[in-house]
């Protein structure tokens, strides 16, 4: 095993991976800082470039790259392998758009992009998938030892035998779900006897064309939500809880499948810059320390417990906020590796950017706590018709220093603020707020006051808005 020299700091480790028209492998050496990467030439497209997926495998770090639309918007896209000393090798350049990764346990092979790699590093190209924009690979429902599922950005779902590498189209979800807006399918996984996939194609408030979808392998697909969702993740053990992340006009959406039943929670939005489908590149839920999840959604990293204790989700802890586009992340040689998609001219619609940029950032998981202080906003109601006595969805209420609530109702009445400080679904009254019709009412919570979750119970049926602000 090769070790990095002591003079190299965690934050200084940067291996640039860029993918636009024309490519050349280039190696730069800066004294004390290994900085080895791929330099891409530009053409008039000047599209985005990103590191779509990262996977530690066969004593190296494998990466696949993407731009917006494959060959017609650039070349230099493909499979790369990063060594211990950060020397990088371009293995194959089919110029596709890839952001999927998966380990097929039964055959002891890694699937990343349209490639399958054995434990010695020998790789094969899956020819039938090269031209598709691949976004997720999932365990098969009925034959997991031999087959897997693939999802494309356009909503095409394939199954493939890992022995013959011949994909077979199963369905076109864009057609099945009558999706008229541009599809933007992203995450997907299999757990508890169902496949769940996400579509983040959301371009204006009020749209209902995105969504979260599930399939039991027998009947038709079912729509769980019509709002954008990003990633889906689950462990094979520890209760096999499945998590899904997304958002709507009000807040971040956080769902958990526990013993066959979906639970919905809401989290604050740390940024408004991730709302539209194009602004969100594969924000993932990944295990980066043994049996510990990190979840990135809307510019915030959260620590996430993969187990549902007492059949409930709690301990969701905000770590930091950021503006980095992070298509994937993983652990490699004791470091945290973050893929990137830093800046994009996109045919010079942004005329001051120049060349697109991306790279892999190396640090340690604990470094994330030194990033931006967790802050955010959001709530359960945004100009919504609410029913008297019907509680809102639970909203995250922990690990923010300062908290306040903004309330307004078109009818006079009350709103009871409840908290669940144990995280087990036991709700207790915190305060009852009296509202006059059409008048704004703020609630400022004591500094440091915290609980796992909060929810609101209206005392009157009315049109209400409830927005939390956390700083």
N, C-alpha and C positions, 0 to 999 in steps of 0.2 A: 504494500500500500504506500502511496506517495502522500506526504503531508505538506501542507502549505507552510511557507517560511514564517517565522515568528514576527517578522517585520510587517506582515500583511494584516491590516486591521479589517474587521468585519465589514465596515461600511465602505471600505475601499475596493471591495471585490465586485467588479462589474464586468460581465461578459456581454458585449453588445450583440444582439441578434436583430438584424434589419432585413426586410424582404421587400424590395421593389424591383423595378425592371433592370435586369442585368445583375449578376452577382459575381463576387470574387472572394475567396477565402483570404483573409488578411490577418497577420499576427503582429500585434504591437506589444512591445515590452517597455514598461515604465519602471525605473529602478524601484524595487521593493514592492511593486504592485503588479501582479499578473493581470493583464487586461487583454484577453485574446478573444476576438470575435469575428463577425462576418460583416464585411462592408458591401453595401449594395449600391450600384449605380442608379441614376434616376432617369426617368423619361417624362413626357408631358403629363402622364396620368398623375404622378406624385400622389399615389394613394396612401392609405394607412399601412402600417406594418406592425405585427405583434407576435408575441410568443404565445401560441394558443394553448399548449399543454406541456407539462414537465413531468417526467417520471424517472425516479432513480431505479436503475435496473442493470443487471450484468456488469457491476462495478463501474458504471458511468451514469451520467445524467442525460437522458434523452429529451429532445425538444422538437416540437413541430411548430411551424410558423404559419402566418396567414396575412393576407391583405383583404380588401373589401370583396373582390370578385374573381380571384384566381388569375388565370392567364391573361384575360383581357385588361386587367388593371396592373399587371406586373409579373415579373419572374423572380426566381431566387427563393421560392417557397418549397419547403420540404422537411426532411428529417436530419437532425443534427445530434451529435454525441459529444458531451463535455467530459473531459477526463478530470482526475483528481487535481491536477495542476492547472486546471482551467483552459488547457488547450482544447480547441474545438475542431471537430471534423464534420464536414458536410457529407452525409451518406447518400442522399438521393434528392433530386430536385424535380418533382413532377409539376410544381407550380400550382398547387391546390390550396384550399382553405381548410385547415384542420384545427380542432380544439378538443379532441376526445382522448381519454386515456382510461385503461382498465387492465387489471391483472386477471387472466383466466387461470384460476387455481388448478383445475383438473389437468390441464396440459402444461402447466408451469410456463406460460408465455405471457408476454406483455403486448397489449394492443394499444397503439398510439397512432393517431391519424389512420391512414390506410396501410398500416404496417403491423406485422406480427413478429415478435422478437423472442427467441428462445433464451434460456438461462445462460448460454455462452456468448450471447450477443449476435448470433446469426439472425439476420432479418430477411423477411420476405414481403414483397409488395402485394397488397390485395387489389388486383387490377380492376375489379368491378366497382370499386369505391373511389378510385383516384379522382374522378371528375366531380364528386359530390362534396359539398361543404359539410364536413362531419363535425357534429357538436357533442355527441355522447355515445358511449358504448355501455351496454347493460347486461346483467345476467339473464339467461333465457328462463322462461317460466317452467317449461316442461322437460327440457333436455339441457340443463346447465352444464353437464359434463362435456358436451360436444358443441353446443351452439351458443351464440350471443346475439344481441340486438344492436343495431346502429340507428341513430337518428340523425337526420340532416337538418340544416337550417331552414330548408324549404318545407319541412314536415313529412318527408319520406321516411318510412320505417322499414328497415331491412332485418332479416335474420341471416346468420351465416354459420356454417359448420367450420370449426377451427381446423379441421383436417383437410378439406378440399378448397377452402378459401373462396367459395363461390356464393356471393350474397344473393338473396332472393327477396324481392320487394313484397312486403306484407300489406302495406296500406299507405295512403296519402292522407295524412291527418288534416292538411289544409282543406282538402275537398270534403272529407268526412265531417269536419266540424264547421263547414261553411264559413271559413275564414276569408273575408274579402280584402282586408288590409294586408300589407306586406308581412308575410310570416317571418318570424325570427326565433325559431326553436333553439333552445340552448341546452339546459340540463335534462338528465333523465336517469332513473335507476329502478331497480326491482326489489321489492320487499313485501312481506306479508301477502304473498300470492297475487301481486299486481305489479304492473309496470306503470310508472308515473313519469310524465314528461312535461316540460314547461315551454311556454312561448312568451317572449317579452316584447312582442311587436305592439308597442304602445306609442302613439305619436301626438295625441291631444287629449286633454281632460274630457271625460265623458265617454271615451271609446270603450267598447266591450268586445274587441276582436282578439285580444291576447288570451292568456289563460293557463290553467293547470289541468291536465287530463290524465285519466287513469283507465287501465284495461286489465281484465282478469284472464285474458287469453281465450275466452270463449264467446262472450257476448260483444255488443258494440262498445266503443269507447264512451266514457262518461266525462263530462266537463265538471270539474270541481269548482273552478273560478273563471270569470271572464276578464280578470285583471292580470297585468303582466307578472310573470314569475320567471325566476332566473335559474336556480340550481335545485337539484334533488340529491339527497345523500342518505345512506344507511349503512350500518354495520351488519354483518351476517349473524352476529351473536349479540349478547347484552340486551336482549329484548327485541332486536331487529327493528328499532324505532326508525321511521323514515322522516326526514326533515325536508321542507321546501321553503325557499325564500322568494319574496316578490315585493310588490308595492301597489298601492292605488293612489288616488288623489289625496288621501288623508294621512297615510303613514306607510311604513314598511310592514309587509305582511309576513308572518312567520307561522308556518303550519307544521304540525307534528302528527304522524300517524301512529297511534298507540293502540295495540291490540285490535286493529281493524277499524278504529274510529278516528276521524280527523279532528284535531283541536286547532283552533285559530287564536293567535296572539298578535298583538301589534307592538311595533318598536318605533322609536323616533327616527325621522329622517335627518341625518347629519348634514346633508347638502341637497340643494335643489338642482345640482348640475348632473344628476344621474337619472332624470325622469324619463326622457325620451329614449325609445328603443335603441337608437344608434349610439347613445352616450354610455351604454352599459355593455361592456365586453366581458361576459362570462365571470361574473362575480361568484365565487365558489364557496362551498362548504368542504373543508378538507381536514384530515387528521394529520397534524404536523408534529405532535409529540405523542408518545404511546398512549392510545385510548383517550386522547383529548382532541376535541374539534376546535378549529377556528373558523368562524363564519365571516365573510366579507360581503356586505350588502349596502349599497347606496353611500359608499365612502366611509363606512365604519367597520372596524373589526370587532367581533364579539368572541369571547370565550364561551364554548358551548359544551355542556355535558351530554354525552351520547345516550345516557340511560334515562328512562322515565321512572323516577321513584314515586311510589304511591299512585302510579298511572298519571303523573303530572309532569310538566316541564317547568323547571325552575333553575335558578343559578345562571341564567343568561346574563352575561356580564359584559358591558361595553369596555373595550380596551383602548381604542384610539380612533380618531377620525383622520381622513386623508383625502387627497385628490388624485392619487396615483391610480391609473387604470391597471388592474391586476388580473389578467386573464386566467392565471393559474399560479399555484404555489405548492411547495413541498419541502420536505427535509432532505438534505444531501450532505453527507460527511459532517454531521453535527451542526450544520448551518441551515438557516431558513432561506430558500430560494424563491424569489418573487419574479414571475414573468412580467413583461411590460408592454405597453402600447402608448408611448409618451406624448407624441404630438403629430398632427396629421394635416397636411395641406389640402388633401382631397380635391385634386384638380384645381388647386389654387383658389378654391372657395375661401380658404384662409390664406390670403396672399402674403402674409408676413412670416409664415412658418419656415419655408424653404424645403428642406428634405424631411421626410418622416423619420422618426426616431423611436427606437425601442431597445430594451435590454433586460438582462437578468440582474436583479439586486440580491446580494448575499449579505446576510446578517445572522442574528439569533432571534428566536421567537420572542424572548424577553425584550428585544430592542423595540418592539411595537409599542410598548408602554411609554416610550420616550417620544412617540409621534404626537400628533395633535390631541389636545385634551378632548375627551368625549363631550359633545354638545349636540343638541338636536331639537326638533320640534315635530309635532304631529298630534293626532288625536283620533278618537273613535267616530266623531261626527263632523261632517263638513256640509252645512246647509242641508241636513238630512231630516226627514220626517221620522221622529222617534215615537214609540208607544209607551204610555204610562206603565211603569213597573217592569219594563223589559230592559235588563242590564245591557250595557255596551260590551264589546269585546274587551278582554283584559289588555292593559297597556303597561309596558315595562316601566318600573318605578324605582330602579335601584342603581346605585353607583354614579349618580349625577349630584354635583354639589348643591346647585341652586335649582329650584323647581317652582313653576307657577302654572296656573290654569286660566285660560280665557274662556268665558262662557257668554252665550247670547241665545235668546229664545224669542220667537215671535208671539208667544203667549206667556202670561204670568204663571208661575208655578215654582216647583222646587227641583233640585238635582241633588241626589245623595251621593257623596263621594265615599266609595268603599275601598278597602285595601286587603290584600292577601299577603301577609308578611311571612307566612310559612311556606308559601308556594304550593300548598296542597289542595287549593280550591276552597279553603275556609275564608269566607268574606266577612269582614266586620265594618261597621260604620265608622267613618272618620269625621265627617261633617255634612250637614244638610245646608245647601245654599239656596236662598230665596231669590228668585229672578222676577223682575218686572218686565212686562211685555216690551220687546224691542230695545231694552237697555243692556249695555255691556256690564259684565260683572267679573272682576279679576279675583283669583284666589292665590295667595302667596303662601307657600308651605315653609315651615321653619327650616333654617339652614341645617343641612345634614339629615333631615328627616327622610326616611327611606323605607321601602317595602319591596317585596318581589314584584307584585303586580297591583295595579289599581283599576277600577272600573267605575262607571257612572250609571246611576239608576234614575231616570226621569220620573217626576211625580205627575206629569201631565203629558198628554200627546200633543206634540208641537213640532215646529221646524227649528232645529237647534244646531249650533256649532259649538264644539268643545275642542280646544287646541292647547296642548301642553307645550311649554317652552322650558328646556333644560340647558343650563350653562354650568 
